[in-house]
C-alpha cells in the first residue's frame, strides 16, 4: 500500500498575492512523490508567511504536525528543508514526531536529507542553523537599511498610515486628516478613546484591518498620538533624533502643529495616570452629578428594560437607590431632566462667553528658553565631535542641559494641553440642545461640569405628575 504523504509549501513574501511560488513548489513535490510511489493526500500551504519570525504562527505547518502525529499522513514532502524550518525549535518538534514514529517518510526536492535517520537529522540541524544565520544576517541588513532611511527622514514603505493618501504616503488625505483632528478635539474635551473607536468602526474610519469586527483601542490611540502627525520620523516606535539632538523630520506633510499634538499626547498620558485600568464609560448625562434631594446621595441612571423605540414609556430614569446607600424615595424620568440641564448650561455658557474674552492661540512664554537649551546641547555635541572638548567633559555638561530641556518640553505640553482643553470645552456658543444631546456622553458631562458642580433632584410626591422644572435644582460653580 502506497504511503500517504503531505506536501508542504511556503514562501515568505508574496507581494502580488498570486501564490505562484507555492504553486511551483507543489508541482515539483508532486513529481517527487510520484517517483517515490507515494500518494500525496494533502497540500499544506503557508503562502506569504515567515518561518524565521518567532511571533508568526504558521497555521498549515501546525496542522501538518498535528496530522503527522495523529497518523493521518505517513510522511512529508517539501521543496527544501528551509521551507519547513528556519528556527531550530521547529525542526526539533518535527524530529520528535519522527522519533515517535520511526517509519515515517521524508523527502525534499533539492537535497537527499532524511530526518528519519540519525545522520539525516544531524545534517538537517546543521542546515537549519545555517538557514537561521542567513535569516539573521538578512534581518540585520534590512534593519540597518531602515535605520539609514529613518536618519534621512525617508519613509520605509508599506501601507500608508491613516491620515495620508494610499497612492502617495507623503500627501495628506483631507478626509482622514479631518477625522483625526475632530477625534483629537474630542479627546481634549473629555471623550474616551473607546467612544471614538466605536464611532470610527461604524463609519469605516481608521483603516481597520480586513476581517476585524472591532478596532483595537491601542490602534486608535496610536493614530491620534502618532509622532508622524507633526512630521517626526520614528524608528522602532521611538522618535529618532539627529546628531544635533533634534527630532528628525520626515519627508511628508504634517497634519498637526506641534502644540496640538503635544496637547493630545499629554491629555492621553494624564488620563492613564489618573485612571489606570479604570473605565471612564458613562451611559447617562447626570451619572455622578445628580443627587437625591432628601438624602443627598448620588443618583444613578437606570435603563427601562421594557422600553422600545417609538413607545411613550420612559427610556431611563434617575433613581435614588438603596443599594448605593440612598433612601430610595426619589426618582425622575431621565430625558426631560437631561434636556432641562442642557438648556440651562448652554444658556449660562453663552451669557458668560458674551462678557468674557478668552485669549486664543496664546503662545507659551518660555519657547525662546527651550530653543536656547536645544542650541546649547547641539553646540556641546558638535564641540565633542570636533575635538574641542573631551567625551568626559561632554558627559559632565550634557545631563543637566538634557534634564532642563525635558522639563521645559513637559511644561510646554502641559500648557498647550490646558489651552486646547479649555478651547474644546468652551466651544458651545452655537450648539443647540438637540446637538448637545447628540454629543458623546463624556463630552456632555465635561460641558455640564464646566458650569455645574451638582444637580439636586427633589421629590415630586405621589401619583402621576407632569414634569416640574422647579424640582430640579442646578448647583452652579
Secondary structure by P-SEA (a helix, b strand, c coil): cbbbbbbbbbbcccccccaaaaaaaaaaaaaaaaaacccccccccccccccccccccaaaaaaaaaaaaacccccccccccccccccaaaaaaaaaaaaacccbbbbbcccccccccaaaaaaaaaaaaaaaaaaaaaaaaaaaaaaaaaaacccccccccccccccccccccaaaaaaaaaaaaaaaacccaaaaaaaaaaacccccccccccccaaaaaaaaacccccbbbbcccccccccccccccccccccccaaaaaaaaaaaaaaaaacccccccccccccccbbbcccccbbbbbbcccccccccccccccccccccccccccccccaaaaaaaaaaaaaaaaaaaacccccccccccaaaaaaaaaaaaaaaaaaaaaccccaaaaaaacaaaaaaaaaaaaaaaaaaaaaaaaaaaaccccccaaaaaaccaaaaaaaaaacccbbbbcccccccccccccccccccc
